[in-house]
Amino acid sequence: MANPQHVTLVADTNLPVTLDANYAAVEVTIIANPAVTYFNTRGATVPTTGGTLASLAGNHVLPAVLGALQVLDETAGAASVVNLRSAGTPTVCIRGI
């Protein structure tokens, strides 16, 4: 299990978070200031949250509640990378599993 990374997102700004190894899966948990949060593990920038639903296709979404989602890691390379974007400023925890 990875060292968890804790970050507070800046509204409508893509934030890549690099973990300490390449994991089979990652878990993203909203732990404070819930806001709808989109993310992916395929190395792609998450498009603006004000875009169309079609532009957000291929990204996972966490609703504006305290909660978590585990997904398979699609990152190629030495370390897992999770790209996140939210319309708000939630605090999230990202960890490899």
N, CA, C and O atoms as a GROMACS GRO file, in nm:
protein
  388
    1MET      N    1   0.084  -0.117   0.000
    1MET     CA    2   0.000   0.000   0.000
    1MET      C    3   0.089   0.124   0.000
    1MET      O    4   0.191   0.129   0.069
    2ALA      N    5   0.050   0.223  -0.078
    2ALA     CA    6   0.132   0.345  -0.095
    2ALA      C    7   0.121   0.438   0.023
    2ALA      O    8   0.028   0.432   0.102
    3ASN      N    9   0.221   0.526   0.033
    3ASN     CA   10   0.208   0.639   0.124
    3ASN      C   11   0.098   0.726   0.069
    3ASN      O   12   0.108   0.773  -0.044
    4PRO      N   13  -0.008   0.751   0.144
    4PRO     CA   14  -0.117   0.834   0.092
    4PRO      C   15  -0.070   0.977   0.065
    4PRO      O   16   0.011   1.032   0.140
    5GLN      N   17  -0.122   1.035  -0.041
    5GLN     CA   18  -0.096   1.174  -0.074
    5GLN      C   19  -0.222   1.254  -0.042
    5GLN      O   20  -0.331   1.217  -0.087
    6HIS      N   21  -0.209   1.361   0.034
    6HIS     CA   22  -0.323   1.447   0.068
    6HIS      C   23  -0.305   1.581  -0.002
    6HIS      O   24  -0.200   1.645   0.012
    7VAL      N   25  -0.406   1.623  -0.077
    7VAL     CA   26  -0.399   1.749  -0.150
    7VAL      C   27  -0.533   1.821  -0.143
    7VAL      O   28  -0.638   1.758  -0.127
    8THR      N   29  -0.527   1.953  -0.153
    8THR     CA   30  -0.649   2.033  -0.167
    8THR      C   31  -0.649   2.087  -0.309
    8THR      O   32  -0.554   2.153  -0.351
    9LEU      N   33  -0.755   2.058  -0.382
    9LEU     CA   34  -0.762   2.099  -0.522
    9LEU      C   35  -0.793   2.248  -0.534
    9LEU      O   36  -0.861   2.306  -0.449
   10VAL      N   37  -0.743   2.308  -0.639
   10VAL     CA   38  -0.776   2.446  -0.676
   10VAL      C   39  -0.888   2.435  -0.779
   10VAL      O   40  -0.879   2.356  -0.872
   11ALA      N   41  -0.992   2.513  -0.763
   11ALA     CA   42  -1.109   2.502  -0.850
   11ALA      C   43  -1.071   2.508  -0.998
   11ALA      O   44  -0.997   2.596  -1.042
   12ASP      N   45  -1.123   2.412  -1.073
   12ASP     CA   46  -1.109   2.400  -1.218
   12ASP      C   47  -0.964   2.406  -1.267
   12ASP      O   48  -0.934   2.468  -1.368
   13THR      N   49  -0.876   2.339  -1.192
   13THR     CA   50  -0.734   2.330  -1.229
   13THR      C   51  -0.692   2.183  -1.223
   13THR      O   52  -0.711   2.117  -1.121
   14ASN      N   53  -0.637   2.132  -1.333
   14ASN     CA   54  -0.590   1.993  -1.334
   14ASN      C   55  -0.471   1.979  -1.239
   14ASN      O   56  -0.378   2.060  -1.242
   15LEU      N   57  -0.474   1.877  -1.155
   15LEU     CA   58  -0.363   1.850  -1.063
   15LEU      C   59  -0.316   1.707  -1.080
   15LEU      O   60  -0.390   1.615  -1.044
   16PRO      N   61  -0.195   1.684  -1.133
   16PRO     CA   62  -0.141   1.550  -1.138
   16PRO      C   63  -0.074   1.515  -1.005
   16PRO      O   64   0.003   1.595  -0.952
   17VAL      N   65  -0.103   1.398  -0.953
   17VAL     CA   66  -0.043   1.350  -0.828
   17VAL      C   67   0.032   1.221  -0.860
   17VAL      O   68  -0.027   1.126  -0.911
   18THR      N   69   0.162   1.219  -0.831
   18THR     CA   70   0.245   1.102  -0.858
   18THR      C   71   0.266   1.025  -0.729
   18THR      O   72   0.307   1.081  -0.627
   19LEU      N   73   0.238   0.896  -0.734
   19LEU     CA   74   0.257   0.809  -0.617
   19LEU      C   75   0.399   0.752  -0.618
   19LEU      O   76   0.476   0.777  -0.711
   20ASP      N   77   0.434   0.677  -0.514
   20ASP     CA   78   0.572   0.630  -0.497
   20ASP      C   79   0.606   0.503  -0.573
   20ASP      O   80   0.722   0.459  -0.572
   21ALA      N   81   0.507   0.441  -0.640
   21ALA     CA   82   0.530   0.320  -0.718
   21ALA      C   83   0.416   0.306  -0.818
   21ALA      O   84   0.320   0.384  -0.814
   22ASN      N   85   0.424   0.207  -0.906
   22ASN     CA   86   0.315   0.180  -0.998
   22ASN      C   87   0.229   0.070  -0.936
   22ASN      O   88   0.275  -0.042  -0.915
   23TYR      N   89   0.105   0.103  -0.907
   23TYR     CA   90   0.014   0.012  -0.837
   23TYR      C   91  -0.089  -0.047  -0.933
   23TYR      O   92  -0.113   0.007  -1.041
   24ALA      N   93  -0.149  -0.157  -0.893
   24ALA     CA   94  -0.254  -0.220  -0.973
   24ALA      C   95  -0.382  -0.136  -0.972
   24ALA      O   96  -0.457  -0.135  -1.070
   25ALA      N   97  -0.406  -0.068  -0.862
   25ALA     CA   98  -0.526   0.015  -0.848
   25ALA      C   99  -0.494   0.135  -0.761
   25ALA      O  100  -0.395   0.137  -0.688
   26VAL      N  101  -0.580   0.236  -0.770
   26VAL     CA  102  -0.568   0.353  -0.684
   26VAL      C  103  -0.703   0.382  -0.620
   26VAL      O  104  -0.808   0.345  -0.673
   27GLU      N  105  -0.698   0.448  -0.506
   27GLU     CA  106  -0.819   0.489  -0.436
   27GLU      C  107  -0.812   0.641  -0.418
   27GLU      O  108  -0.711   0.694  -0.372
   28VAL      N  109  -0.920   0.708  -0.454
   28VAL     CA  110  -0.932   0.852  -0.434
   28VAL      C  111  -1.046   0.874  -0.336
   28VAL      O  112  -1.157   0.827  -0.359
   29THR      N  113  -1.018   0.946  -0.226
   29THR     CA  114  -1.116   0.970  -0.121
   29THR      C  115  -1.130   1.120  -0.098
   29THR      O  116  -1.031   1.190  -0.079
   30ILE      N  117  -1.255   1.168  -0.102
   30ILE     CA  118  -1.280   1.307  -0.064
   30ILE      C  119  -1.293   1.309   0.088
   30ILE      O  120  -1.379   1.241   0.144
   31ILE      N  121  -1.205   1.387   0.155
   31ILE     CA  122  -1.204   1.385   0.301
   31ILE      C  123  -1.251   1.517   0.364
   31ILE      O  124  -1.276   1.521   0.485
   32ALA      N  125  -1.263   1.624   0.284
   32ALA     CA  126  -1.312   1.752   0.337
   32ALA      C  127  -1.359   1.840   0.220
   32ALA      O  128  -1.314   1.823   0.107
   33ASN      N  129  -1.448   1.932   0.249
   33ASN     CA  130  -1.500   2.027   0.150
   33ASN      C  131  -1.550   1.958   0.024
   33ASN      O  132  -1.500   1.987  -0.085
   34PRO      N  133  -1.647   1.867   0.036
   34PRO     CA  134  -1.691   1.789  -0.080
   34PRO      C  135  -1.730   1.875  -0.201
   34PRO      O  136  -1.799   1.976  -0.187
   35ALA      N  137  -1.687   1.833  -0.317
   35ALA     CA  138  -1.725   1.892  -0.445
   35ALA      C  139  -1.711   1.782  -0.550
   35ALA      O  140  -1.628   1.692  -0.535
   36VAL      N  141  -1.791   1.788  -0.655
   36VAL     CA  142  -1.779   1.689  -0.762
   36VAL      C  143  -1.635   1.691  -0.812
   36VAL      O  144  -1.581   1.797  -0.845
   37THR      N  145  -1.574   1.572  -0.818
   37THR     CA  146  -1.432   1.560  -0.855
   37THR      C  147  -1.416   1.455  -0.963
   37THR      O  148  -1.460   1.341  -0.948
   38TYR      N  149  -1.352   1.495  -1.073
   38TYR     CA  150  -1.322   1.404  -1.183
   38TYR      C  151  -1.175   1.366  -1.176
   38TYR      O  152  -1.091   1.447  -1.137
   39PHE      N  153  -1.144   1.241  -1.216
   39PHE     CA  154  -1.004   1.199  -1.216
   39PHE      C  155  -0.983   1.084  -1.312
   39PHE      O  156  -1.078   1.017  -1.353
   40ASN      N  157  -0.856   1.062  -1.350
   40ASN     CA  158  -0.821   0.946  -1.431
   40ASN      C  159  -0.680   0.902  -1.396
   40ASN      O  160  -0.603   0.976  -1.333
   41THR      N  161  -0.647   0.780  -1.438
   41THR     CA  162  -0.515   0.723  -1.413
   41THR      C  163  -0.445   0.690  -1.544
   41THR      O  164  -0.350   0.612  -1.545
   42ARG      N  165  -0.489   0.748  -1.654
   42ARG     CA  166  -0.433   0.716  -1.785
   42ARG      C  167  -0.336   0.821  -1.837
   42ARG      O  168  -0.292   0.815  -1.952
   43GLY      N  169  -0.300   0.918  -1.752
   43GLY     CA  170  -0.202   1.018  -1.791
   43GLY      C  171  -0.259   1.135  -1.869
   43GLY      O  172  -0.183   1.216  -1.922
   44ALA      N  173  -0.390   1.145  -1.877
   44ALA     CA  174  -0.452   1.254  -1.954
   44ALA      C  175  -0.497   1.366  -1.861
   44ALA      O  176  -0.544   1.341  -1.750
   45THR      N  177  -0.482   1.489  -1.907
   45THR     CA  178  -0.534   1.603  -1.833
   45THR      C  179  -0.686   1.594  -1.830
   45THR      O  180  -0.749   1.564  -1.932
   46VAL      N  181  -0.745   1.620  -1.714
   46VAL     CA  182  -0.890   1.620  -1.703
   46VAL      C  183  -0.940   1.752  -1.760
   46VAL      O  184  -0.894   1.858  -1.718
   47PRO      N  185  -1.035   1.748  -1.858
   47PRO     CA  186  -1.082   1.872  -1.917
   47PRO      C  187  -1.158   1.959  -1.818
   47PRO      O  188  -1.195   1.912  -1.710
   48THR      N  189  -1.182   2.083  -1.854
   48THR     CA  190  -1.252   2.176  -1.767
   48THR      C  191  -1.386   2.119  -1.721
   48THR      O  192  -1.458   2.057  -1.799
   49THR      N  193  -1.419   2.140  -1.595
   49THR     CA  194  -1.544   2.086  -1.541
   49THR      C  195  -1.665   2.158  -1.596
   49THR      O  196  -1.777   2.109  -1.582
   50GLY      N  197  -1.646   2.273  -1.660
   50GLY     CA  198  -1.756   2.344  -1.723
   50GLY      C  199  -1.783   2.297  -1.865
   50GLY      O  200  -1.871   2.350  -1.933
   51GLY      N  201  -1.708   2.197  -1.910
   51GLY     CA  202  -1.723   2.146  -2.047
   51GLY      C  203  -1.845   2.056  -2.060
   51GLY      O  204  -1.925   2.042  -1.967
   52THR      N  205  -1.857   1.995  -2.175
   52THR     CA  206  -1.969   1.905  -2.201
   52THR      C  207  -1.944   1.770  -2.134
   52THR      O  208  -1.830   1.736  -2.102
   53LEU      N  209  -2.050   1.696  -2.115
   53LEU     CA  210  -2.034   1.561  -2.059
   53LEU      C  211  -1.948   1.475  -2.151
   53LEU      O  212  -1.871   1.391  -2.104
   54ALA      N  213  -1.961   1.495  -2.280
   54ALA     CA  214  -1.879   1.417  -2.374
   54ALA      C  215  -1.731   1.446  -2.353
   54ALA      O  216  -1.648   1.355  -2.367
   55SER      N  217  -1.695   1.570  -2.320
   55SER     CA  218  -1.554   1.602  -2.301
   55SER      C  219  -1.498   1.538  -2.175
   55SER      O  220  -1.376   1.521  -2.163
   56LEU      N  221  -1.584   1.502  -2.081
   56LEU     CA  222  -1.540   1.438  -1.956
   56LEU      C  223  -1.541   1.286  -1.965
   56LEU      O  224  -1.506   1.218  -1.868
   57ALA      N  225  -1.582   1.231  -2.080
   57ALA     CA  226  -1.586   1.085  -2.098
   57ALA      C  227  -1.448   1.028  -2.074
   57ALA      O  228  -1.347   1.088  -2.111
   58GLY      N  229  -1.442   0.911  -2.013
   58GLY     CA  230  -1.315   0.846  -1.984
   58GLY      C  231  -1.256   0.885  -1.850
   58GLY      O  232  -1.150   0.835  -1.813
   59ASN      N  233  -1.323   0.974  -1.778
   59ASN     CA  234  -1.280   1.014  -1.645
   59ASN      C  235  -1.377   0.957  -1.542
   59ASN      O  236  -1.497   0.947  -1.567
   60HIS      N  237  -1.324   0.920  -1.428
   60HIS     CA  238  -1.407   0.874  -1.317
   60HIS      C  239  -1.460   0.995  -1.243
   60HIS      O  240  -1.401   1.103  -1.253
   61VAL      N  241  -1.570   0.979  -1.169
   61VAL     CA  242  -1.627   1.094  -1.098
   61VAL      C  243  -1.667   1.053  -0.957
   61VAL      O  244  -1.724   0.947  -0.934
   62LEU      N  245  -1.635   1.141  -0.863
   62LEU     CA  246  -1.682   1.128  -0.725
   62LEU      C  247  -1.785   1.239  -0.702
   62LEU      O  248  -1.759   1.354  -0.735
   63PRO      N  249  -1.902   1.206  -0.647
   63PRO     CA  250  -2.002   1.308  -0.621
   63PRO      C  251  -1.960   1.401  -0.508
   63PRO      O  252  -1.861   1.376  -0.439
   64ALA      N  253  -2.036   1.506  -0.489
   64ALA     CA  254  -2.003   1.607  -0.388
   64ALA      C  255  -2.044   1.561  -0.249
   64ALA      O  256  -2.126   1.625  -0.182
   65VAL      N  257  -1.987   1.450  -0.206
   65VAL     CA  258  -2.009   1.394  -0.072
   65VAL      C  259  -1.875   1.338  -0.024
   65VAL      O  260  -1.785   1.315  -0.104
   66LEU      N  261  -1.861   1.317   0.106
   66LEU     CA  262  -1.742   1.248   0.156
   66LEU      C  263  -1.754   1.104   0.110
   66LEU      O  264  -1.851   1.036   0.145
   67GLY      N  265  -1.658   1.055   0.034
   67GLY     CA  266  -1.665   0.920  -0.018
   67GLY      C  267  -1.538   0.884  -0.090
   67GLY      O  268  -1.446   0.965  -0.102
   68ALA      N  269  -1.532   0.760  -0.140
   68ALA     CA  270  -1.412   0.709  -0.205
   68ALA      C  271  -1.448   0.624  -0.325
   68ALA      O  272  -1.559   0.571  -0.335
   69LEU      N  273  -1.352   0.610  -0.416
   69LEU     CA  274  -1.368   0.525  -0.532
   69LEU      C  275  -1.234   0.459  -0.562
   69LEU      O  276  -1.130   0.526  -0.565
   70GLN      N  277  -1.236   0.328  -0.583
   70GLN     CA  278  -1.116   0.254  -0.622
   70GLN      C  279  -1.129   0.217  -0.769
   70GLN      O  280  -1.233   0.169  -0.813
   71VAL      N  281  -1.022   0.241  -0.846
   71VAL     CA  282  -1.022   0.210  -0.988
   71VAL      C  283  -0.890   0.145  -1.026
   71VAL      O  284  -0.790   0.160  -0.956
   72LEU      N  285  -0.890   0.072  -1.137
   72LEU     CA  286  -0.767   0.014  -1.188
   72LEU      C  287  -0.674   0.125  -1.234
   72LEU      O  288  -0.719   0.227  -1.287
   73ASP      N  289  -0.546   0.106  -1.213
   73ASP     CA  290  -0.446   0.205  -1.254
   73ASP      C  291  -0.407   0.178  -1.398
   73ASP      O  292  -0.363   0.067  -1.430
   74GLU      N  293  -0.422   0.276  -1.485
   74GLU     CA  294  -0.385   0.264  -1.626
   74GLU      C  295  -0.250   0.328  -1.656
   74GLU      O  296  -0.210   0.332  -1.772
   75THR      N  297  -0.180   0.377  -1.553
   75THR     CA  298  -0.053   0.445  -1.573
   75THR      C  299   0.055   0.347  -1.620
   75THR      O  300   0.073   0.240  -1.562
   76ALA      N  301   0.126   0.385  -1.726
   76ALA     CA  302   0.243   0.310  -1.770
   76ALA      C  303   0.366   0.380  -1.712
   76ALA      O  304   0.370   0.503  -1.707
   77GLY      N  305   0.463   0.305  -1.669
   77GLY     CA  306   0.584   0.367  -1.615
   77GLY      C  307   0.611   0.326  -1.474
   77GLY      O  308   0.548   0.234  -1.421
   78ALA      N  309   0.705   0.395  -1.412
   78ALA     CA  310   0.755   0.356  -1.281
   78ALA      C  311   0.661   0.393  -1.166
   78ALA      O  312   0.666   0.330  -1.060
   79ALA      N  313   0.576   0.494  -1.185
   79ALA     CA  314   0.492   0.539  -1.075
   79ALA      C  315   0.351   0.570  -1.125
   79ALA      O  316   0.332   0.619  -1.236
   80SER      N  317   0.253   0.541  -1.041
   80SER     CA  318   0.114   0.573  -1.073
   80SER      C  319   0.094   0.724  -1.068
   80SER      O  320   0.145   0.792  -0.979
   81VAL      N  321   0.019   0.776  -1.166
   81VAL     CA  322  -0.012   0.918  -1.171
   81VAL      C  323  -0.164   0.932  -1.181
   81VAL      O  324  -0.228   0.870  -1.266
   82VAL      N  325  -0.220   1.014  -1.091
   82VAL     CA  326  -0.364   1.040  -1.092
   82VAL      C  327  -0.383   1.189  -1.124
   82VAL      O  328  -0.329   1.275  -1.054
   83ASN      N  329  -0.460   1.218  -1.229
   83ASN     CA  330  -0.495   1.356  -1.264
   83ASN      C  331  -0.633   1.385  -1.208
   83ASN      O  332  -0.727   1.308  -1.230
   84LEU      N  333  -0.646   1.497  -1.136
   84LEU     CA  334  -0.772   1.533  -1.071
   84LEU      C  335  -0.813   1.674  -1.111
   84LEU      O  336  -0.729   1.759  -1.140
   85ARG      N  337  -0.945   1.699  -1.111
   85ARG     CA  338  -0.999   1.833  -1.133
   85ARG      C  339  -1.137   1.839  -1.069
   85ARG      O  340  -1.212   1.742  -1.073
   86SER      N  341  -1.168   1.953  -1.010
   86SER     CA  342  -1.296   1.973  -0.944
   86SER      C  343  -1.341   2.116  -0.967
   86SER      O  344  -1.259   2.206  -0.986
   87ALA      N  345  -1.472   2.138  -0.965
   87ALA     CA  346  -1.525   2.274  -0.972
   87ALA      C  347  -1.506   2.346  -0.839
   87ALA      O  348  -1.512   2.469  -0.834
   88GLY      N  349  -1.483   2.270  -0.732
   88GLY     CA  350  -1.466   2.328  -0.599
   88GLY      C  351  -1.324   2.308  -0.549
   88GLY      O  352  -1.230   2.293  -0.627
   89THR      N  353  -1.312   2.307  -0.416
   89THR     CA  354  -1.179   2.294  -0.354
   89THR      C  355  -1.179   2.181  -0.249
   89THR      O  356  -1.148   2.206  -0.132
   90PRO      N  357  -1.212   2.060  -0.291
   90PRO     CA  358  -1.212   1.950  -0.194
   90PRO      C  359  -1.071   1.911  -0.153
   90PRO      O  360  -0.975   1.932  -0.227
   91THR      N  361  -1.059   1.855  -0.034
   91THR     CA  362  -0.934   1.792   0.009
   91THR      C  363  -0.950   1.644  -0.018
   91THR      O  364  -1.050   1.583   0.022
   92VAL      N  365  -0.852   1.585  -0.087
   92VAL     CA  366  -0.861   1.445  -0.123
   92VAL      C  367  -0.738   1.369  -0.077
   92VAL      O  368  -0.630   1.427  -0.058
   93CYS      N  369  -0.755   1.241  -0.060
   93CYS     CA  370  -0.646   1.149  -0.029
   93CYS      C  371  -0.636   1.051  -0.145
   93CYS      O  372  -0.736   0.994  -0.187
   94ILE      N  373  -0.515   1.033  -0.198
   94ILE     CA  374  -0.492   0.940  -0.308
   94ILE      C  375  -0.392   0.837  -0.260
   94ILE      O  376  -0.288   0.871  -0.204
   95ARG      N  377  -0.423   0.709  -0.281
   95ARG     CA  378  -0.327   0.606  -0.241
   95ARG      C  379  -0.332   0.489  -0.340
   95ARG      O  380  -0.436   0.460  -0.398
   96GLY      N  381  -0.219   0.425  -0.356
   96GLY     CA  382  -0.212   0.306  -0.440
   96GLY      C  383  -0.246   0.183  -0.358
   96GLY      O  384  -0.215   0.175  -0.239
   97ILE      N  385  -0.309   0.087  -0.425
   97ILE     CA  386  -0.345  -0.039  -0.358
   97ILE      C  387  -0.314  -0.156  -0.450
   97ILE      O  388  -0.337  -0.272  -0.412
   0.00000   0.00000   0.00000
